[in-house]
Amino acid sequence: MKYYVLLLAVLLSVGTGSAQAQRKSKVKIKNGGAPVSAANRLQPLFGGISVAQAEALVGAAFLADIDRSFSSRPEASKFFSTKGYEYFTEGKIDTARYRFNLAWLLDQKNPDAYRGLGVISSSNPTPDESISLLIQGLTVDPNNALMLSDLGASYLIRYQQTQKKKDLEQAMTYLQQATTAAPTNAQTWQDLARGYYYQGEYPKAWEAVHKGQNLNIASVDIEFIGELQAKLPDPQGMFK
C-alpha cells in the first residue's frame, strides 16, 4: 500500500465507458436525516445536506462578506479551493476540508471542490468515498486530467482490496483517459504501469514505467520495479 501513498502526490505535480461508469458508480453522500450541526462543516460536502442548509450553517453574515469581497461567488469558490490545497500541503487537513466545502457551497460547478475533498478522503481505509467525490467532480468537468488520474488510482486501490475485475477495468479506463488528456503527468504513467501489471501485460507495464521515468525519475516506485522484474526483466535493460 506504500505505493498508493503517491496518490496524494498527484496533488503536487487526474467517452462512453466513462459516462457509464459515472452512472453506475456514483454514490451520493447522504446526511441520513441527522440534525445539522457544526460537525457538518468537517464532513465532505457538509455531510450531504442541501445547499440551503449549508448556507444557513455558515451564516448570512459570512455570505454577505463573501458577496462584498468578491466579484462573484464562483470567483470566491476558486479562492477557497486554492486555499484548500495550500492547507492540505501544510498538513492542516480539517482546515483544508472546510475550505473545499466552502468552495462547493459557493459554486457546485467548481471541480476542485470535489477533487480536493476526494484527495483528502483517499487516506480513508477504503477508497469508496474518494471515488464518489471524484466521480461527482467529473460530472462538472469530464476532461479534468488530474481528476481522471486520481480516480484511476483510487480504483486501483479498490482493486487491490476487492480483486474485482470491474474495479481494475475502471482504473484502466480512467488512467488511459488521463494519459491522453495530460501525457506529461509522470505519476499517471506509473499508475498505468501498475494497472498493466495487474492485467499481466508486463511489456506494456515496462513501457509505461519508462514513459513516466523519462518525465520524472522521482515518479518511479523501486518496490514496484522489483515486482515487475520478477515477472519480466526490463526489456530496455535500464533496471537490473
N, C-alpha and C positions, 0 to 999 in steps of 0.2 A: 504493500500500500504506500510505501515511501514514494514510489514513482508518481502517484497521483497527487501528492502534495504540490506537484508542478502545475496542477490546475489553477491554483491560486496565483502562480507566477504569470499566467496569461494576462492578469490584470495589469502587470507592469510592462509588458512588451511595447472568433468566435465570431420547386418542381412538383411534381405530383407526389412523389414519395414523401417529401417533407410536409406537404399540406395534409396528407393522410395521417402522418404521424402526429401532427398537431391536433387533429380531430380526435384521435384515439387516445392520446396520452395526456391531454390537458386535464389537470386535477386542480380545481379551484380551492384556494384556502378559504375555509369557512369559519365563521365565528361560532356557529353551533347554538346560537340563541343566548350565549352568555352575556351578562351585563357588560357594557362598555366601561372601561376603566383606564387609568393611567398606564396600566400594564400593556394595553394595546399599542402604545407608542413604540414598543420594542419588539413587536411581533411583525413578521413580514406582511406588508400591505395592511398594516394596522389590524392584523388578525382576521382579515376578510370582512370587516364592516363596510358599510356603504360610504361613498364619498361624503354624503351629508353628515353621517355620524362622525366621520373623521374630522370634518371641518368644525363640528361642534366640540370635538375633543381638543383640538389645538386652540380654539377660541376665536371669536370675531375680531378681537384686538390684534392678534397675530396676523390674521389675514388682511386686516386693514393696513398694517405696517408693510406687508408684502406689496400690496397694491400701490402704496405711496413710494416704495423704494425701487420698484422695477417697472419697466415699461409694459410688461405683460407677465402673466403667470407662467407661460412656457419659458420665458427668459429666467424667471426665478427658479423654475424647476431645474434648468440646466445648471444654475449656480449651486443648488443644493446637491445635485448628483455629483458634480465635480468635487465639492467638499466631502461628500461621502467617500469617494475614492481616496482622498487625501487622509481622512481619518482612518480608513481601512489600512492603508500602508503604514500608518503610525501605530497600528495595533489597538486603536480605540474602537472596538467593534460595536458596542452599544450606540456610541455617538454616530458612527457611520451608518448603522441600520436606521436610526431615526432620521438622518439626513436623506437617505434613499426613500424612506416612507414619505417625507415631506415632498420630495421630488415627484413621487407618484401622485400625491394629493393635488399638487399644483398643475400637473399635466399627465394624464393617464396614457398619453402617447409618447412619453419620453422613454425610449428603450433602456437607457442607462439606469432608470429606477428599478426595473425588473432585473437587469443584469447584475447590478451591484448587490441586490438582495440575494440573487441566485449564487453569486460567488461566495458571499458570506455563509449561505446555507450549505455550501459544499463541504464544510467542516463537520456537518452532522454525520451520525453513524451510517445513515443511508442517504443516497442522493435524490430521493423522491421529491422532496420539497424544492431542491435546487432545480431539478428537471422541470417541475411545474412552473416555477417562476421564469425560467429561461424560455420555455415554450410560449408563455404569455408575452414575453418580450419580443419573440419572433413574430407574433401576430401583428405587432405595430411596426416592426422593421424586419421583414423577411430575409433581407440580404445582408444583415449585420454579421460580418465575418467573425468578430470576436464572440458574439452570441452563439453562432454556429459551432465554433471551436469549443467553447465551454460546454455546450450541450452535448457534443460528441464525446468529450472527455467524461462528462457525467454519466453518459450511457455506458462507457467502458467500465466505470466503477461499478455500475449496477450489474453489468455482465459478469464481472469478477465475483460478485456476490451471489448472483442467481444462476449463472451458467445457462441462461436462456438465450437461444439463438436470436430471437427477435430483438433483444437488447443490443447484441453485437451488430445486427443489421442496421438498427437505428444509429448506432455510434458511427458506423462506416458511412452511412448516408450523409450525416451532418458534417463529419470530418472531410469528406471528399468535396462537399459544397464549400466548406471553409477554405480549403486549399485552392479552390477555383476562384473564390472571391478575394482571397488575400494570400497569394502564393509565396510571399516573403515572410510569413509567420513561421519561424523555425519550430516552435513548440507544437504547432498543429501537425507538422510533418512527423514529429516524434510520436505524437499520439496516434497518428495514422499508421505508423510503423507497428506500434503495439497492436492495433486492430488487425493488421495483416498477419501478425504473429499468431494471434488467436485463431485466425482463419486457416492457418497452416500455409500461408502464402509467403514463404521465407524470402525468396528473391525480391518480391515486392516490398517486403519489410525492410530489407537492406537498402533498396533504392530510396525509400522514404527516409531512412536514417541518414543517408548521405546527403539528401537534399536539405534536411534540417541542419546537419553538421556544417554544410557549406555556407549556410546563412548565419549560423551562430553556434560555435563549437560548445558553448555552455549549455546548449539545449540537450546534449547527448546524456543519456542515463547509462552510466557504466554498468550498473547492475543488470539492466535490460539487455545491454550488449552481450553480456556473458550468457544470458538465457538464449539469445538468438544465435550466438556462436555454437551453442550446444546442439542446435538444430541444423545449422548450415554455416560453415565458415564464410567470412566476409569475402564475397566474390571480387572485391576490389583490393583486398589484402591490406586495407588500412588499419583494421583492428585484428590483432593477433593474440 
